[in-house]
């Protein structure tokens, strides 16, 4: 199949775009069936994390705030948001309300992961200007064992990250700042730890927009010039906001949840103190980094 055939349009979509949608459907159907049969129907799912999330989502559809009775030891209120701030879960509520079955979350997980191949196609097409190559790259995304391995796991909010961050990347390359920021915010909404990933992504955006960033010192600066700094601002805000929500719902988590024994060399009382400790006591921070360094490098 050549470029001319792939570029033909039917009902506003190109043949190549229909092929991408077909790949999405095939992947979603196969892996929905595969995960449901080989995991759920084969008794290979557990309370952590499938039971927690399904019960939390079911509770939210009935007017609760994502509560479950599995993690009561870690959160007195029983709210999932007392341990992990994942407002993206609200997206799942309409679907689970229509079909309140465990199988629903497996289908949704497969569909969300499959949809990531769409921005992959458009990114490849934009960069290579070749629909055949873009289709092959999009297919390679769906054939990636890492993606399929994530599909094999129980439902986690992180499954949304590939779709959102790839969509953000596409709109960054197309220089559409508002759509780009929209998907960056959606990425942050997946899990509080996504803030660290997005903070690093700000460096990539600065490189991608390096010509625009240079305009900050001139009179020709635009919104694109400030995008990397806007991302960092969003990251800081989201870290503080998510921490406050978790603290409000779970003010006294047990020491086991904090896992502070892993950071005893840093002499901190909470994970939030680590950045400040790195600035105020860099010698202690470097000592902690050097501890068991060969194993850390190997890992």
Backbone as CSV, one residue per row, in Angstrom:
resi,resn,N_x,N_y,N_z,CA_x,CA_y,CA_z,C_x,C_y,C_z
1,UNK,0.847,-1.195,0.000,0.000,0.000,0.000,0.882,1.244,0.000
2,UNK,0.658,2.164,-0.977,1.517,3.332,-1.090,0.877,4.574,-0.465
3,UNK,1.617,5.678,-0.535,1.185,6.924,0.088,-0.121,7.451,-0.505
4,UNK,-0.281,7.323,-1.802,-1.483,7.862,-2.441,-2.741,7.153,-1.950
5,UNK,-2.639,5.849,-1.813,-3.796,5.082,-1.323,-4.089,5.441,0.126
6,UNK,-3.058,5.523,0.944,-3.235,5.834,2.364,-3.750,7.249,2.586
7,UNK,-3.480,8.142,1.641,-3.886,9.535,1.795,-5.319,9.798,1.322
8,UNK,-5.930,8.839,0.663,-7.315,9.034,0.193,-8.258,9.220,1.377
9,UNK,-9.227,10.109,1.185,-10.148,10.419,2.275,-11.542,9.865,2.015
10,UNK,-12.128,9.336,3.078,-13.519,8.896,3.070,-14.155,9.401,4.356
11,UNK,-15.177,10.232,4.221,-15.849,10.809,5.390,-14.852,11.511,6.315
12,UNK,-14.022,12.353,5.707,-13.096,13.250,6.412,-11.882,12.566,7.031
13,UNK,-11.784,11.252,6.924,-10.620,10.547,7.454,-9.860,9.864,6.326
14,UNK,-8.540,9.841,6.460,-7.710,9.164,5.473,-7.754,7.651,5.682
15,UNK,-7.400,6.919,4.641,-7.340,5.458,4.727,-6.381,5.048,5.850
16,UNK,-5.255,5.731,5.938,-4.267,5.422,6.987,-4.866,5.596,8.376
17,UNK,-5.683,6.615,8.550,-6.304,6.854,9.860,-7.319,5.768,10.197
18,UNK,-8.033,5.289,9.181,-8.946,4.163,9.412,-8.174,2.912,9.819
19,UNK,-7.008,2.724,9.234,-6.197,1.565,9.586,-5.710,1.652,11.037
20,UNK,-5.354,2.856,11.474,-4.945,3.041,12.873,-6.109,2.712,13.805
21,UNK,-7.298,3.202,13.467,-8.481,2.909,14.287,-8.771,1.408,14.306
22,UNK,-8.555,0.751,13.167,-8.759,-0.696,13.102,-7.780,-1.422,14.027
23,UNK,-6.535,-0.958,14.050,-5.537,-1.560,14.939,-5.927,-1.359,16.400
24,UNK,-6.455,-0.187,16.712,-6.901,0.102,18.082,-8.005,-0.879,18.492
25,UNK,-8.969,-1.071,17.603,-10.091,-1.966,17.901,-9.608,-3.400,18.079
26,UNK,-8.744,-3.854,17.174,-8.241,-5.237,17.245,-7.487,-5.460,18.554
27,UNK,-6.604,-4.521,18.885,-5.838,-4.643,20.137,-6.772,-4.657,21.337
28,UNK,-7.716,-3.720,21.382,-8.618,-3.605,22.532,-9.452,-4.869,22.715
29,UNK,-9.937,-5.439,21.609,-10.757,-6.660,21.694,-9.917,-7.841,22.169
30,UNK,-8.747,-8.026,21.554,-7.906,-9.177,21.900,-7.461,-9.110,23.355
31,UNK,-6.961,-7.941,23.784,-6.410,-7.869,25.132,-7.487,-7.728,26.202
32,UNK,-8.646,-7.235,25.845,-9.761,-7.268,26.796,-10.113,-8.717,27.105
33,UNK,-10.288,-9.495,26.048,-10.622,-10.920,26.220,-9.491,-11.654,26.938
34,UNK,-8.270,-11.384,26.512,-7.109,-12.089,27.064,-6.960,-11.834,28.559
35,UNK,-7.031,-10.573,28.987,-6.841,-10.251,30.398,-8.007,-10.729,31.254
36,UNK,-9.220,-10.624,30.730,-10.381,-11.084,31.500,-10.311,-12.591,31.730
37,UNK,-10.022,-13.345,30.667,-10.005,-14.807,30.767,-8.781,-15.304,31.533
38,UNK,-7.606,-14.772,31.195,-6.374,-15.311,31.763,-6.057,-14.757,33.143
39,UNK,-6.722,-13.674,33.551,-6.460,-13.114,34.886,-7.679,-13.234,35.788
40,UNK,-8.766,-12.595,35.400,-9.933,-12.547,36.289,-10.626,-13.905,36.395
41,UNK,-10.921,-14.525,35.255,-11.608,-15.818,35.273,-10.697,-16.958,35.720
42,UNK,-9.396,-16.720,35.737,-8.446,-17.745,36.166,-7.983,-17.532,37.604
43,UNK,-8.656,-16.641,38.326,-8.369,-16.384,39.743,-6.932,-15.901,39.956
44,UNK,-6.457,-15.014,39.064,-5.112,-14.462,39.196,-5.140,-12.969,39.515
45,UNK,-6.245,-12.484,40.000,-6.353,-11.093,40.429,-6.463,-11.059,41.951
46,UNK,-6.105,-9.919,42.518,-5.996,-9.838,43.970,-6.661,-8.563,44.495
47,UNK,-6.725,-8.492,45.817,-7.278,-7.289,46.449,-6.421,-6.071,46.109
48,UNK,-5.092,-6.254,46.121,-4.164,-5.221,45.664,-3.775,-5.540,44.213
49,UNK,-4.087,-4.713,43.225,-4.755,-3.431,43.327,-6.177,-3.473,42.743
50,UNK,-6.515,-4.569,42.116,-7.794,-4.620,41.416,-8.968,-4.455,42.381
51,UNK,-8.949,-5.200,43.477,-10.050,-5.115,44.433,-10.211,-3.722,45.001
52,UNK,-9.086,-3.091,45.316,-9.116,-1.735,45.874,-9.769,-0.759,44.897
53,UNK,-9.326,-0.797,43.651,-9.818,0.169,42.670,-11.260,-0.098,42.266
54,UNK,-11.615,-1.361,42.084,-12.993,-1.675,41.696,-13.955,-1.279,42.803
55,UNK,-13.602,-1.605,44.060,-14.472,-1.230,45.168,-14.552,0.292,45.307
56,UNK,-13.438,0.980,45.121,-13.418,2.443,45.216,-14.268,3.080,44.125
57,UNK,-14.126,2.578,42.899,-14.913,3.109,41.780,-16.395,2.825,41.986
58,UNK,-16.708,1.604,42.439,-18.114,1.253,42.695,-18.706,2.154,43.769
59,UNK,-17.917,2.458,44.797,-18.385,3.351,45.858,-18.655,4.751,45.317
60,UNK,-17.777,5.231,44.426,-17.942,6.577,43.862,-19.197,6.678,42.999
61,UNK,-19.545,5.586,42.305,-20.760,5.614,41.476,-22.017,5.695,42.330
62,UNK,-21.890,5.366,43.624,-23.037,5.422,44.537,-23.016,6.662,45.419
63,UNK,-22.137,7.619,45.080,-22.096,8.875,45.805,-21.003,8.980,46.839
64,UNK,-20.196,7.922,47.027,-19.088,7.971,47.979,-17.877,8.654,47.383
65,UNK,-16.800,8.674,48.161,-15.576,9.321,47.671,-14.454,8.297,47.565
66,UNK,-14.684,7.293,46.710,-13.685,6.276,46.392,-13.187,5.562,47.657
67,UNK,-14.111,5.145,48.489,-13.715,4.445,49.714,-13.700,2.939,49.489
68,UNK,-12.838,2.275,50.234,-12.770,0.816,50.216,-12.404,0.347,51.615
69,UNK,-12.667,-0.920,51.904,-12.370,-1.445,53.244,-11.107,-2.297,53.267
70,UNK,-10.319,-2.230,52.203,-9.098,-3.026,52.112,-7.915,-2.297,52.735
71,UNK,-7.889,-0.972,52.600,-6.746,-0.190,53.055,-7.046,0.621,54.313
72,UNK,-7.961,0.154,55.135,-8.328,0.907,56.334,-7.153,1.073,57.295
73,UNK,-6.226,0.131,57.271,-5.048,0.260,58.141,-4.189,1.451,57.719
74,UNK,-4.141,1.708,56.414,-3.300,2.793,55.904,-4.026,4.126,55.860
75,UNK,-5.351,4.097,55.785,-6.138,5.333,55.710,-7.411,5.145,56.526
76,UNK,-7.550,5.915,57.600,-8.687,5.753,58.510,-10.014,6.007,57.808
77,UNK,-10.022,6.919,56.827,-11.269,7.225,56.121,-11.603,6.164,55.088
78,UNK,-10.612,5.371,54.692,-10.833,4.347,53.680,-10.867,4.876,52.270
79,UNK,-10.618,6.171,52.087,-10.660,6.753,50.750,-9.360,6.471,50.005
80,UNK,-9.494,6.038,48.772,-8.320,5.806,47.924,-7.517,7.090,47.762
81,UNK,-8.220,8.228,47.781,-7.552,9.515,47.606,-6.746,9.916,48.835
82,UNK,-6.909,9.205,49.941,-6.082,9.451,51.099,-4.696,8.859,50.963
83,UNK,-4.524,7.966,49.982,-3.233,7.331,49.724,-2.653,7.727,48.374
84,UNK,-3.519,7.820,47.376,-3.080,8.210,46.037,-4.079,9.206,45.465
85,UNK,-3.563,10.313,44.974,-4.436,11.347,44.422,-4.560,11.111,42.925
86,UNK,-5.678,10.498,42.512,-5.895,10.118,41.109,-7.263,10.584,40.628
87,UNK,-7.462,11.887,40.462,-8.774,12.363,40.003,-9.162,11.871,38.618
88,UNK,-8.197,11.304,37.872,-8.520,10.776,36.547,-9.533,9.644,36.643
89,UNK,-9.653,9.038,37.811,-10.598,7.931,37.997,-12.041,8.376,37.790
90,UNK,-12.315,9.664,37.911,-13.670,10.162,37.676,-14.114,9.868,36.238
91,UNK,-13.153,9.782,35.306,-13.482,9.497,33.912,-14.124,8.116,33.773
92,UNK,-13.753,7.189,34.648,-14.246,5.821,34.552,-15.669,5.650,35.088
93,UNK,-16.131,6.599,35.886,-17.416,6.430,36.571,-18.608,6.240,35.628
94,UNK,-18.755,7.036,34.553,-19.919,6.818,33.672,-19.954,5.416,33.068
95,UNK,-18.778,4.902,32.689,-18.719,3.574,32.085,-19.056,2.488,33.108
96,UNK,-18.519,2.635,34.319,-18.779,1.641,35.346,-20.226,1.716,35.830
97,UNK,-20.823,2.902,35.764,-22.235,3.040,36.141,-23.132,2.292,35.169
98,UNK,-22.750,2.320,33.880,-23.542,1.618,32.873,-23.399,0.104,33.001
99,UNK,-22.162,-0.347,33.210,-21.904,-1.793,33.333,-21.067,-2.011,34.593
100,UNK,-21.702,-2.132,35.752,-20.960,-2.259,37.026,-20.400,-3.663,37.236
101,UNK,-19.445,-4.031,36.401,-18.813,-5.346,36.475,-17.293,-5.172,36.494
102,UNK,-16.607,-6.128,37.099,-15.147,-6.075,37.122,-14.584,-6.096,35.707
103,UNK,-15.248,-6.837,34.824,-14.761,-6.926,33.437,-14.684,-5.560,32.767
104,UNK,-15.530,-4.625,33.217,-15.556,-3.293,32.609,-14.209,-2.605,32.712
105,UNK,-13.553,-2.717,33.870,-12.277,-2.012,34.047,-11.182,-2.636,33.181
106,UNK,-11.257,-3.949,32.946,-10.273,-4.574,32.067,-10.442,-4.095,30.624
107,UNK,-11.688,-3.946,30.196,-11.960,-3.445,28.851,-11.486,-2.003,28.727
108,UNK,-11.806,-1.187,29.718,-11.401,0.221,29.687,-9.884,0.347,29.659
109,UNK,-9.204,-0.488,30.434,-7.746,-0.450,30.455,-7.173,-0.763,29.081
110,UNK,-7.706,-1.782,28.428,-7.213,-2.159,27.097,-7.488,-1.068,26.073
111,UNK,-8.661,-0.454,26.146,-9.015,0.608,25.204,-8.102,1.817,25.388
112,UNK,-7.872,2.213,26.640,-7.030,3.386,26.918,-5.610,3.160,26.422
113,UNK,-5.053,1.983,26.683,-3.694,1.695,26.222,-3.630,1.647,24.698
114,UNK,-4.658,1.091,24.065,-4.676,1.008,22.602,-4.762,2.390,21.968
115,UNK,-5.511,3.298,22.584,-5.681,4.639,22.021,-4.357,5.405,21.923
116,UNK,-3.360,4.989,22.695,-2.060,5.647,22.609,-1.423,5.530,21.241
117,UNK,-1.837,4.540,20.458,-1.258,4.373,19.123,-1.691,5.498,18.177
118,UNK,-2.783,6.190,18.504,-3.245,7.285,17.631,-2.283,8.467,17.665
119,UNK,-1.943,9.015,18.857,-0.937,10.086,18.841,0.423,9.620,18.334
120,UNK,0.755,8.343,18.556,2.023,7.826,18.022,2.032,7.946,16.495
121,UNK,0.916,7.593,15.869,0.816,7.699,14.406,0.997,9.143,13.955
122,UNK,0.304,10.067,14.617,0.367,11.469,14.184,1.740,12.091,14.446
123,UNK,2.392,11.681,15.533,3.751,12.170,15.794,4.692,11.680,14.696
124,UNK,4.616,10.393,14.372,5.484,9.825,13.334,5.201,10.444,11.970
125,UNK,3.930,10.661,11.686,3.568,11.276,10.405,4.087,12.708,10.324
126,UNK,3.998,13.436,11.435,4.476,14.819,11.476,5.996,14.879,11.287
127,UNK,6.705,13.967,11.941,8.170,14.012,11.905,8.748,13.437,10.605
128,UNK,8.114,12.384,10.089,8.662,11.684,8.931,7.972,12.037,7.628
129,UNK,6.757,12.594,7.732,5.967,12.917,6.540,5.810,11.694,5.645
130,UNK,5.564,10.565,6.299,5.428,9.304,5.574,4.393,8.452,6.295
131,UNK,3.269,8.212,5.638,2.169,7.488,6.282,2.484,6.013,6.492
132,UNK,3.226,5.398,5.559,3.584,3.994,5.695,4.445,3.792,6.936
133,UNK,5.479,4.625,7.079,6.354,4.535,8.243,5.582,4.828,9.527
134,UNK,4.687,5.807,9.466,3.892,6.161,10.643,2.998,5.006,11.086
135,UNK,2.421,4.294,10.116,1.598,3.133,10.438,2.420,2.027,11.089
136,UNK,3.614,1.791,10.559,4.474,0.756,11.126,4.897,1.105,12.548
137,UNK,5.196,2.374,12.791,5.589,2.802,14.137,4.408,2.704,15.097
138,UNK,3.226,3.066,14.606,2.024,2.946,15.421,1.755,1.484,15.780
139,UNK,1.959,0.602,14.820,1.780,-0.831,15.075,2.817,-1.343,16.059
140,UNK,4.047,-0.841,15.955,5.106,-1.285,16.872,4.795,-0.871,18.310
141,UNK,4.102,0.248,18.466,3.668,0.664,19.804,2.735,-0.388,20.397
142,UNK,1.779,-0.858,19.609,0.817,-1.851,20.098,1.470,-3.215,20.311
143,UNK,2.540,-3.491,19.573,3.231,-4.773,19.701,4.312,-4.755,20.776
144,UNK,4.504,-3.624,21.417,5.543,-3.478,22.434,5.226,-4.356,23.642
145,UNK,6.109,-5.295,24.013,5.853,-6.161,25.168,5.649,-5.382,26.473
146,UNK,6.285,-4.215,26.593,6.115,-3.412,27.811,4.677,-2.922,27.934
147,UNK,4.110,-2.499,26.823,2.715,-2.055,26.831,1.794,-3.228,27.148
148,UNK,2.037,-4.342,26.528,1.201,-5.521,26.751,1.367,-6.042,28.175
149,UNK,2.561,-5.896,28.735,2.782,-6.289,30.122,1.980,-5.429,31.080
150,UNK,1.899,-4.137,30.788,1.074,-3.248,31.608,-0.386,-3.632,31.495
151,UNK,-0.789,-4.040,30.302,-2.163,-4.486,30.084,-2.477,-5.746,30.898
152,UNK,-1.456,-6.560,31.117,-1.620,-7.804,31.847,-1.824,-7.554,33.347
153,UNK,-1.328,-6.422,33.831,-1.454,-6.109,35.257,-2.887,-5.700,35.592
154,UNK,-3.175,-5.656,36.899,-4.467,-5.141,37.341,-4.568,-3.666,37.000
155,UNK,-5.792,-3.146,36.990,-6.026,-1.749,36.646,-5.240,-0.821,37.564
156,UNK,-4.527,0.127,36.972,-3.842,1.180,37.721,-4.062,2.501,36.981
157,UNK,-4.127,3.625,37.713,-4.330,4.920,37.040,-3.231,5.257,36.042
158,UNK,-2.046,4.635,36.216,-0.933,4.950,35.328,-1.175,4.549,33.879
159,UNK,-2.177,3.708,33.614,-2.418,3.284,32.233,-2.809,4.456,31.341
160,UNK,-3.254,5.562,31.933,-3.626,6.735,31.146,-2.412,7.536,30.681
161,UNK,-1.271,7.348,31.342,-0.114,8.208,31.060,0.365,8.110,29.613
162,UNK,0.522,6.905,29.028,0.986,6.880,27.628,0.093,7.684,26.684
163,UNK,-1.216,7.522,26.791,-2.137,8.251,25.916,-2.002,9.758,26.108
164,UNK,-1.970,10.203,27.360,-1.952,11.641,27.634,-0.615,12.280,27.265
165,UNK,0.493,11.648,27.646,1.791,12.273,27.397,2.144,12.232,25.907
166,UNK,1.711,11.184,25.208,1.936,11.134,23.765,1.082,12.174,23.043
167,UNK,-0.156,12.374,23.508,-1.016,13.417,22.924,-0.414,14.790,23.179
168,UNK,0.112,14.998,24.394,0.768,16.273,24.710,1.963,16.506,23.795
169,UNK,2.727,15.449,23.546,3.903,15.561,22.679,3.500,15.949,21.258
170,UNK,2.419,15.355,20.778,1.963,15.684,19.430,1.583,17.164,19.335
171,UNK,0.811,17.649,20.297,0.380,19.045,20.239,1.531,20.003,20.520
172,UNK,2.553,19.545,21.230,3.754,20.352,21.401,4.454,20.518,20.058
173,UNK,4.566,19.433,19.315,5.217,19.503,18.006,4.400,20.332,17.018
174,UNK,3.073,20.326,17.183,2.209,21.124,16.315,2.077,22.569,16.790
175,UNK,2.743,22.875,17.919,2.732,24.231,18.494,1.304,24.697,18.824
176,UNK,0.570,23.810,19.507,-0.769,24.144,19.988,-0.737,24.122,21.512
177,UNK,-0.364,25.265,22.127,-0.072,25.285,23.571,-1.247,24.919,24.478
178,UNK,-2.462,25.325,24.121,-3.593,25.065,25.015,-3.945,23.581,25.058
179,UNK,-3.941,22.921,23.900,-4.182,21.480,23.887,-3.030,20.739,24.555
180,UNK,-1.819,21.239,24.358,-0.653,20.645,25.016,-0.800,20.705,26.535
181,UNK,-1.136,21.872,27.070,-1.289,22.027,28.515,-2.465,21.214,29.041
182,UNK,-3.505,21.075,28.226,-4.663,20.272,28.624,-4.239,18.832,28.910
183,UNK,-3.425,18.259,28.024,-2.998,16.868,28.220,-1.918,16.753,29.298
184,UNK,-1.157,17.808,29.517,-0.208,17.806,30.632,-0.964,17.748,31.951
185,UNK,-2.034,18.525,32.061,-2.861,18.505,33.279,-3.495,17.128,33.463
186,UNK,-3.979,16.532,32.376,-4.554,15.189,32.470,-3.501,14.179,32.937
187,UNK,-2.262,14.341,32.485,-1.179,13.458,32.939,-0.969,13.597,34.432
188,UNK,-0.966,14.822,34.924,-0.804,15.065,36.362,-1.943,14.440,37.158
189,UNK,-3.120,14.369,36.556,-4.291,13.853,37.254,-4.273,12.335,37.424
190,UNK,-3.333,11.648,36.794,-3.308,10.191,36.894,-2.866,9.728,38.270
191,UNK,-1.806,10.329,38.794,-1.248,9.910,40.078,-0.324,11.023,40.565
192,UNK,-0.194,11.168,41.888,0.628,12.266,42.384,2.080,12.135,41.944
193,UNK,2.583,10.892,41.801,3.976,10.711,41.366,4.204,11.114,39.917
194,UNK,3.133,11.304,39.151,3.290,11.769,37.775,3.940,13.145,37.724
195,UNK,3.884,13.878,38.836,4.505,15.205,38.894,5.995,15.132,38.596
196,UNK,6.670,14.084,39.106,8.111,13.945,38.875,8.395,13.702,37.398
197,UNK,7.587,12.875,36.792,7.757,12.574,35.369,7.525,13.826,34.525
198,UNK,6.477,14.587,34.851,6.162,15.798,34.093,7.239,16.855,34.298
199,UNK,7.838,16.899,35.488,8.925,17.853,35.743,10.103,17.574,34.815
200,UNK,10.436,16.306,34.624,11.509,15.942,33.688,11.075,16.235,32.252
201,UNK,9.794,16.017,31.979,9.267,16.289,30.637,9.400,17.774,30.293
202,UNK,9.387,18.638,31.310,9.565,20.078,31.074,10.910,20.365,30.416
203,UNK,11.916,19.551,30.763,13.231,19.718,30.134,13.157,19.392,28.649
204,UNK,12.429,18.317,28.323,12.255,17.977,26.908,11.513,19.087,26.171
205,UNK,10.474,19.626,26.789,9.712,20.700,26.140,10.584,21.931,25.919
206,UNK,11.487,22.192,26.868,12.397,23.333,26.707,13.314,23.122,25.505
207,UNK,13.764,21.871,25.310,14.608,21.563,24.156,13.803,21.660,22.859
208,UNK,12.601,21.125,22.875,11.745,21.175,21.690,11.423,22.618,21.300
209,UNK,11.272,23.477,22.296,10.882,24.877,22.057,12.064,25.827,22.232
210,UNK,13.280,25.315,22.089,14.458,26.125,22.385,14.495,27.429,21.599
211,UNK,14.025,27.395,20.366,14.016,28.630,19.570,13.039,29.643,20.155
212,UNK,11.905,29.144,20.654,10.906,30.038,21.255,11.358,30.527,22.622
213,UNK,12.007,29.642,23.400,12.462,30.023,24.741,13.473,31.161,24.659
214,UNK,14.292,31.159,23.617,15.281,32.225,23.449,14.633,33.597,23.267
215,UNK,13.359,33.592,22.851,12.667,34.858,22.612,12.229,35.554,23.900
216,UNK,12.418,34.881,25.043,12.002,35.478,26.314,12.724,36.796,26.554
217,UNK,13.971,36.851,26.142,14.762,38.068,26.378,14.477,39.135,25.322
218,UNK,13.674,38.813,24.327,13.347,39.790,23.281,11.898,40.214,23.400
219,UNK,11.497,41.062,22.528,10.112,41.545,22.537,9.183,40.623,21.752
220,UNK,9.737,39.531,21.202,8.938,38.630,20.368,8.440,37.401,21.141
221,UNK,8.526,37.446,22.461,8.129,36.276,23.257,6.631,35.994,23.106
222,UNK,6.305,34.718,23.122,4.932,34.247,22.992,4.627,33.258,24.113
223,UNK,3.406,32.736,24.102,3.032,31.729,25.102,3.936,30.512,25.013
224,UNK,4.332,30.134,23.790,5.223,28.989,23.613,6.544,29.175,24.346
225,UNK,7.010,30.428,24.434,8.274,30.713,25.104,8.245,30.319,26.568
226,UNK,7.080,30.431,27.175,6.958,30.200,28.619,6.442,28.809,28.972
227,UNK,6.142,27.973,27.967,5.550,26.661,28.252,6.359,25.816,29.239
228,UNK,7.690,25.675,29.079,8.439,24.853,30.050,8.297,25.367,31.479
229,UNK,8.251,26.687,31.642,8.128,27.265,32.982,6.704,27.103,33.522
230,UNK,5.741,27.146,32.615,4.349,26.891,33.024,4.203,25.458,33.517
231,UNK,4.861,24.520,32.817,4.803,23.114,33.237,5.384,22.960,34.641
232,UNK,6.541,23.565,34.884,7.163,23.462,36.208,6.269,24.081,37.276
233,UNK,5.622,25.185,36.936,4.682,25.805,37.876,3.516,24.882,38.179
234,UNK,2.992,24.227,37.141,1.905,23.266,37.334,2.344,22.099,38.207
235,UNK,3.583,21.650,38.005,4.106,20.531,38.789,4.164,20.888,40.270
236,UNK,4.714,22.059,40.579,4.817,22.489,41.981,3.430,22.631,42.593
237,UNK,2.527,23.274,41.854,1.149,23.437,42.355,0.505,22.088,42.605
238,UNK,0.662,21.159,41.648,-0.007,19.859,41.769,0.561,19.045,42.930
239,UNK,1.873,19.123,43.133,2.485,18.417,44.258,1.930,18.914,45.588
240,UNK,1.809,20.233,45.724,1.275,20.809,46.959,-0.203,20.500,47.117
241,UNK,-0.947,20.632,46.019,-2.392,20.400,46.058,-2.705,18.948,46.403
242,UNK,-2.034,18.010,45.714,-2.291,16.589,45.970,-1.883,16.196,47.384
243,UNK,-0.780,16.766,47.876,-0.344,16.465,49.244,-1.360,16.948,50.263
244,UNK,-1.925,18.125,50.024,-2.918,18.666,50.954,-4.206,17.850,50.941
245,UNK,-4.622,17.401,49.755,-5.829,16.563,49.675,-5.602,15.251,50.417
246,UNK,-4.453,14.624,50.183,-4.155,13.368,50.860,-4.078,13.561,52.373
247,UNK,-3.479,14.665,52.800,-3.359,14.931,54.242,-4.731,15.176,54.863
248,UNK,-5.618,15.866,54.130,-6.956,16.131,54.651,-7.747,14.841,54.836
249,UNK,-7.553,13.898,53.932,-8.279,12.631,54.000,-7.561,11.591,54.862
250,UNK,-6.274,11.782,55.049,-5.478,10.790,55.776,-4.360,11.493,56.545
251,UNK,-4.723,12.214,57.627,-3.730,13.036,58.337,-2.691,12.237,59.118
252,UNK,-2.998,10.997,59.452,-2.079,10.213,60.285,-1.814,8.828,59.688
253,UNK,-1.161,8.770,58.526,-0.868,7.446,57.949,0.161,6.719,58.802
254,UNK,0.131,5.400,58.828,1.108,4.632,59.624,2.508,4.756,59.036
255,UNK,3.493,4.466,59.881,4.879,4.573,59.449,5.193,3.656,58.267
256,UNK,4.495,2.498,58.213,4.743,1.567,57.120,4.418,2.185,55.767
257,UNK,3.378,3.037,55.739,3.000,3.679,54.483,4.056,4.689,54.048
258,UNK,4.607,5.396,55.013,5.619,6.398,54.677,6.924,5.751,54.202
259,UNK,7.160,4.507,54.651,8.389,3.787,54.272,9.635,4.592,54.597
260,UNK,9.609,5.281,55.762,10.718,6.167,56.113,11.985,5.413,56.470
261,UNK,11.851,4.129,56.813,13.057,3.376,57.139,13.984,3.257,55.941
262,UNK,13.430,3.427,54.719,14.263,3.399,53.518,15.083,4.672,53.359
263,UNK,14.734,5.697,54.127,15.400,6.997,53.977,16.030,7.450,55.296
264,UNK,16.365,6.482,56.169,16.869,6.853,57.489,18.205,7.592,57.407
265,UNK,18.982,7.351,56.366,20.250,8.065,56.209,20.040,9.564,56.010
266,UNK,18.873,9.930,55.504,18.589,11.344,55.252,18.032,12.050,56.482
267,UNK,17.674,11.278,57.505,17.161,11.849,58.758,15.933,12.729,58.513
268,UNK,14.960,12.186,57.771,13.737,12.937,57.476,12.549,12.280,58.175
269,UNK,11.505,13.067,58.389,10.284,12.574,59.005,9.161,12.347,57.990
270,UNK,9.372,12.808,56.764,8.403,12.580,55.697,9.132,12.701,54.360
271,UNK,8.553,12.107,53.326,9.171,12.166,52.002,9.239,13.592,51.478
272,UNK,8.291,14.427,51.913,8.263,15.816,51.446,9.478,16.611,51.912
273,UNK,10.169,16.112,52.938,11.333,16.833,53.465,12.607,16.562,52.665
274,UNK,12.570,15.565,51.785,13.792,15.182,51.075,14.360,16.316,50.211
275,UNK,13.545,17.024,49.390,14.124,18.129,48.596,14.788,19.192,49.453
276,UNK,14.145,19.565,50.580,14.735,20.575,51.459,16.033,20.067,52.073
277,UNK,16.061,18.774,52.432,17.276,18.188,53.017,18.421,18.214,52.006
278,UNK,18.112,17.974,50.729,19.147,18.003,49.697,19.763,19.389,49.564
279,UNK,18.961,20.430,49.796,19.466,21.801,49.690,20.196,22.251,50.945
280,UNK,19.675,21.872,52.096,20.247,22.359,53.363,21.408,21.512,53.857
281,UNK,21.443,20.245,53.457,22.519,19.362,53.910,22.987,18.490,52.747
282,UNK,23.626,19.107,51.752,24.029,18.345,50.562,25.013,17.217,50.868
283,UNK,25.832,17.392,51.915,26.800,16.350,52.267,26.076,15.066,52.698
284,UNK,25.045,15.229,53.527,24.257,14.078,53.957,23.505,13.465,52.777
285,UNK,23.032,14.312,51.885,22.301,13.853,50.715,23.203,13.018,49.811
286,UNK,24.444,13.476,49.605,25.399,12.744,48.773,25.810,11.424,49.440
287,UNK,25.887,11.450,50.775,26.208,10.226,51.512,25.118,9.171,51.293
288,UNK,23.877,9.620,51.304,22.758,8.703,51.081,22.779,8.143,49.668
289,UNK,23.156,8.980,48.703,23.238,8.521,47.311,24.347,7.484,47.142
290,UNK,25.497,7.713,47.817,26.642,6.796,47.689,26.399,5.460,48.391
291,UNK,25.471,5.438,49.340,25.216,4.207,50.094,24.732,3.092,49.162
292,UNK,25.438,1.979,49.196,25.063,0.814,48.365,24.990,1.166,46.890
293,UNK,25.893,2.038,46.441,25.841,2.584,45.084,25.924,1.519,43.987
294,UNK,26.798,0.507,44.104,26.861,-0.503,43.011,25.517,-1.169,42.751
295,UNK,24.790,-1.503,43.831,23.488,-2.142,43.646,22.479,-1.187,43.043
296,UNK,22.584,0.088,43.396,21.665,1.085,42.814,21.924,1.198,41.318
297,UNK,23.182,1.228,40.931,23.522,1.334,39.504,23.050,0.100,38.754
298,UNK,23.257,-1.074,39.340,22.828,-2.315,38.726,21.317,-2.323,38.546
299,UNK,20.591,-1.843,39.567,19.129,-1.788,39.492,18.660,-0.858,38.392
